[in-house]
Each structure stands twice: as structure tokens, then as C-alpha cells.
Amino acid sequence: MSEAAAKLGTQDIVVEEVLPHAPETIWKALTTGELIARWLLMHPTGFEPVKGRHFTFQTTPAGAWDGVIRCEVLQVTPNERLVYSWKSGHEGNVGYGARLDSVVTWSLSTVENGTRLRLVHSGFVLPKNDTAYKNMSDGWKKVFRNLDAIVGEEDSSKAKR
């Protein structure tokens, strides 16, 4: 099956904003466990920004799913790009907790007034992943607001030193 055929029937979540922070400061927030926990509201276990590194997030279990999101770092280009797989759910579940095999890509680029941050969460198979797609479409927008606030706090504390 070609990649184009495989993508047929899938949907991506795309969120993009210009944040008034340096790429290095945003990168730190995207790749530091304690900061990830603050903006994503889930603590990563075993995360390091190293290709091939496996890590997990824990969220609310549902049905046959234990609530564990299993991830693997797929690509790391410091201050520019972070890509990881995002696998969760269980085949026996319908709606929340249905099997999800997706990829999260963070891209950073310097612009005049800060950094353009782009998130693409790809691989939602519809209609199977309708619930995850809807919930996470709203959720990632909130994550961006949280991330901007956390990065702003980091900028402020750096300025005070």
C-alpha cells in the first residue's frame, strides 16, 4: 500500500502560532520532563530528546485501556524539530480509549517577533478515532496556551538572574 493510500481516511490536527519567545526557550520547555508535565498536564516517564528513546504518559484509563500512552522519539533536531510516536488505546474500546497509532511533530522556526511553533498530530483514523480527534483538537489548543505561559515564566526567571 502506498503512503498516500495509507493516509486516505486519516486526519491530522494542526496548531500553529507565533510565540514571543526564542526557539531555545521553547525547545527547553518541549524537552524537559518537569516542564512538559506542566504544559501537557501529564508527566512523561523516561523521556529524553534522543532518537529511539521510549517513554510514556499516563492519562485516565478507559475500558480495556490502561491509560498509558506509549511513545518513541523518532527525530530530534535541537531548537527546530521534535517528532515522536503516540500510541494508546485498546482494540476492544470504542470512543474514548480506542486504539490510536499516531505521530506528534513539533516544528520551530525563528520569525521577526519570536518563534513560529507548529504542531502536527497525524494519523487519526476516522471514524474509529473520532473521539480522540475531537478531544485532542481542543486539547492541543489549550496545550499551546499552557506552553506559552510556562515559557513566559522561564523567560522571566532567566531575566531575573
Secondary structure in CASP SS format (residue, H / E / C, confidence):
PFRMAT SS
TARGET T0000
AUTHOR 0000-0000-0000
METHOD secondary structure of the structure
MODEL  1
M C 1.00
S C 1.00
E H 1.00
A H 1.00
A H 1.00
A H 1.00
K H 1.00
L C 1.00
G C 1.00
T E 1.00
Q E 1.00
D E 1.00
I E 1.00
V E 1.00
V E 1.00
E E 1.00
E E 1.00
V E 1.00
L E 1.00
P C 1.00
H C 1.00
A C 1.00
P H 1.00
E H 1.00
T H 1.00
I H 1.00
W H 1.00
K H 1.00
A H 1.00
L H 1.00
T H 1.00
T C 1.00
G H 1.00
E H 1.00
L H 1.00
I H 1.00
A H 1.00
R H 1.00
W H 1.00
L H 1.00
L C 1.00
M C 1.00
H C 1.00
P C 1.00
T E 1.00
G C 1.00
F C 1.00
E C 1.00
P C 1.00
V C 1.00
K C 1.00
G C 1.00
R C 1.00
H E 1.00
F E 1.00
T E 1.00
F E 1.00
Q E 1.00
T C 1.00
T C 1.00
P C 1.00
A E 1.00
G C 1.00
A C 1.00
W E 1.00
D C 1.00
G C 1.00
V E 1.00
I E 1.00
R E 1.00
C E 1.00
E E 1.00
V E 1.00
L E 1.00
Q E 1.00
V E 1.00
T E 1.00
P C 1.00
N C 1.00
E C 1.00
R E 1.00
L E 1.00
V E 1.00
Y E 1.00
S E 1.00
W E 1.00
K E 1.00
S E 1.00
G C 1.00
H E 1.00
E C 1.00
G C 1.00
N C 1.00
V C 1.00
G C 1.00
Y C 1.00
G C 1.00
A E 1.00
R C 1.00
L E 1.00
D E 1.00
S E 1.00
V E 1.00
V E 1.00
T E 1.00
W E 1.00
S E 1.00
L E 1.00
S E 1.00
T E 1.00
V E 1.00
E C 1.00
N C 1.00
G E 1.00
T E 1.00
R E 1.00
L E 1.00
R E 1.00
L E 1.00
V E 1.00
H E 1.00
S E 1.00
G E 1.00
F E 1.00
V E 1.00
L C 1.00
P C 1.00
K C 1.00
N C 1.00
D H 1.00
T H 1.00
A H 1.00
Y H 1.00
K H 1.00
N H 1.00
M H 1.00
S H 1.00
D H 1.00
G H 1.00
W H 1.00
K H 1.00
K H 1.00
V H 1.00
F H 1.00
R H 1.00
N H 1.00
L H 1.00
D H 1.00
A H 1.00
I H 1.00
V H 1.00
G H 1.00
E H 1.00
E H 1.00
D H 1.00
S H 1.00
S H 1.00
K H 1.00
A H 1.00
K H 1.00
R C 1.00
END
